[in-house]
Amino acid sequence: MRKRRGAAGGDRDPQERPAVEIPHDVTNEQVLLAAALVDEGARAALVPKLSPDLFVEPSHAAVWQAMRQMRQRRVGFSMSTLHQACAGRAEMEYLESLRLQYPEPPASLEHHASILRWDAVRADAVQGPVADLLRALRDPLAPRERVRALARQVAQVFDQATDRQFMRDPVVLAREHAEEMRQRSVWPYGIDGLDVDEEGRHRLVPGAAPKKVTILTGVSGAAKSVLAELKT
């Protein structure tokens, strides 16, 4: 196989895959993680919106996933419950050091979240369309149209890098929604005055729960049919 001489004077196999490394600043992840640890408002805003797989550091991803699970199960947040939820996948001393280093969430949280997403776009591009383009460029027999098409695909990845690309994984979203549904205790009918009484208390529990049969009973003339028609 014919080899080309590299810029440094050494022989280089044209089929050898060049290493492409994406620089990553772990400080950005630390700021977001610390904000979620110290502030309930930041935790409520960030944890549902940012997926754990956006975090490159495995321990950060594990802690973020644990906080998401706690929120889905409506478990009150504390460092001890977080330690249990992490199941040994995170060092609590390290998390405490982050809380001391960043005792208050900065005003630039959205900026850090944007950087986290952008880093994910860059990493995904390198593993996908950029890698495909590099392979095509190294192949002298690759059709020109294919190379051009791959180059356009790389450009489209970055041109379309908006928040839409960070929508939740539908499989994970469906699983979380199912878990939330199982934990619900009240299923309203959507009829004013029926679901909640004058003092704000739920009249019917569980109500219109899925896979349950609702039996409407009452004396003659109590407006059972009217109520059923309102529901349907």
N, C-alpha and C positions, 0 to 999 in steps of 0.2 A: 504494500500500500504506500502510495506516495505521501510524503510528509512535507509540510511547509515550515520554514524557519521562522521562529517567533521573533518578536521585536528585541528580545534580550539575547538573541543569537542561538538559542537552543532549538532543537527539532520539536515540532508540535504536531501531533496527530489531529487532522481536521475533524475526526469523529469524536475526539475527546471533549467531554462536556465541561465547559468553563464554569467555575464556581461563581454563583451570584449570591452574595450575602446582603441581607437587608439590615442596616444598623437599627438597633432598638434601644431606646432609653427607658429603663425600668422605672425611672423616677416618675414618669407619667402614670404608670399603673399604681405606684405607691400613693400618689396624691389622691387618686380616685378611691382607692381602697380605704385610705385613712379617713377620707370624708364620709364614707358610708359607715365607718366604725364609730365615729364620734358624733354624728349628727343625724337625727331621725328624718329631718326634712331632706337632706342630701341622700340618705338611704332610700327613702320613698321615691325620689326622682330618678336615681341612677340605677338601682338594682333591677327593676323591671325592664329598663330600657336597654341596658348593655348586656349582651350575651357573654357568658363565661369564656367561650372560645375566642373572644377578642383579646384575652389576656395571654401573653406569650409565656410568662413565668407560671409554671404548673401550680405552685403553691398559691399564687394569687387567684388563678382560675378556680381552684378547689374552694377557697374561702368565699369567692363570689357565688359559686354554685350553692354553697351551704346557706348563704344569706338569702338566696332566691327561694330555696326550699323552706326555710323558716318563715318567710313572708307568705308563701303559698299556703302553709299549714297554720298561719296566724299564730305563730309562736312568738311570744314577747322576746325582744332582743336583749341579750346580755352577753358578755364575753364568755361566761360559763356555758350558756346554751349554744353559743357559736362553737365553742370547743367540742361539745358533744356532737354537733351537726357535722363538723369537719372530720370526725372519726380518725383523728391522728394525722390528717393530711396537711396540717399547718402547725407551725411553732407559735405558741401563744406569746412567748417572750418577744418574738419578732413583731407580732401584731401590736403588742403593747408599746414597743419602741416607735412604731409608726404613729400611734395615738399621741405619744409625747412629742414626736417631731412635728406633727401637723395637728395641733389641738383644736383648730377651727377650720372648717372647709373654706378654701379660697373662693374669691368671687369669679375665678376663671374656670370653674368646673366644666362648663359647656365647651370651653376651648380644649381642655384635656380630653373630654369625651370625643371631640372631633378628631383629635390627634390619634386616639386609640382606634377609631374607625378607619382613618386614613392609613395607618400602619397595616391594618388588616387587608385593605385593598392592595397595597403594595406587595405584601407577602403572597396573597392569592394570585396576583398577576404574575409574579415570578414563578410560582409553581405551575401555573396554567398557560395562558397565551404567550407570555414572554419565553417560557421554556420551549414551547412549540415553535416559535419564531426562530429561536437560536438553533434548534435542530434543523429547521429548514434551511437556514443560512449556511450551516456547515455542510449541507448536502448539495454538491455541484449539480446533481440531476433533478433537484426539486424544481417543479414548474414555477415560472416567474409569477403566474397569477396566484398560485398558492402562497408564495412569499408575500405578495402584495396584500392578499386577503388576511393573512395572519398579522401583518403590520397594522392593517385597519382595525382588526379585532383588539389588538393591544391598545390602540388609541381609544377605542370605544369603551374599554374597561375603565379608563381614567376619566373620559368625558362623562360617563354615566355614573360616576362615583358619588352618588347622593345618598341621603338617608334611606332611600328605598332599598338600597343594597343591604341594609342592616335590619331588614324585617326579620322577625323571629322565625326560627325553623318551624315549619307547619306541623311536623310530627311532634316536636317538643311542645308547641303551643297547644295542640290537641290533647296531649297527655296532661298538661297542667290544667287545662280547662276541665277535663274529666275529673281530675282530683278535686278541683274547686267545687264542682257540682256535687260530688259525693259528700263533701263536708258541709254543704249548705243545709240549714235547718228549716228555712222558710222559702216557699215558692209562691209568690203572689199571683193572683188571678188578673191583676190589672184593672180592677173595678174599684173606683173610689167609694170609701165607706165600708167596703167588704173586707179588704185586706187588712186595714188598720182602723182601730177605733178612734174616738175623739181624743184619747190621751196618748195616741201614738203607739199603742200596743198592737201586736199582730193578733187578729181574730182567729185565723185558721193556720194551724201548724200541722204538717208541713205545707198543706195547700196543694197546688197543682204540680206535685213532684212527678218527674218522668217515670214511666212504667208503673204508675199507680192509678188505681181506679177511684174516681171521686163520685160518691153517692150523694145526691142532692135530695134531702127529705124535708118535709114540712106539712103542716095541715093544709087542707083545701083552701085555696084562695090566698096562699102566702107568697105568691109571685115566683114559684119555682120555675115555671116556663119562661117568664120574663128574664129571670136571672140567667138561665141557660142560654137564651138567645143573645144576651149581652156578651156572654163568654164566647160564643161561637161567631 
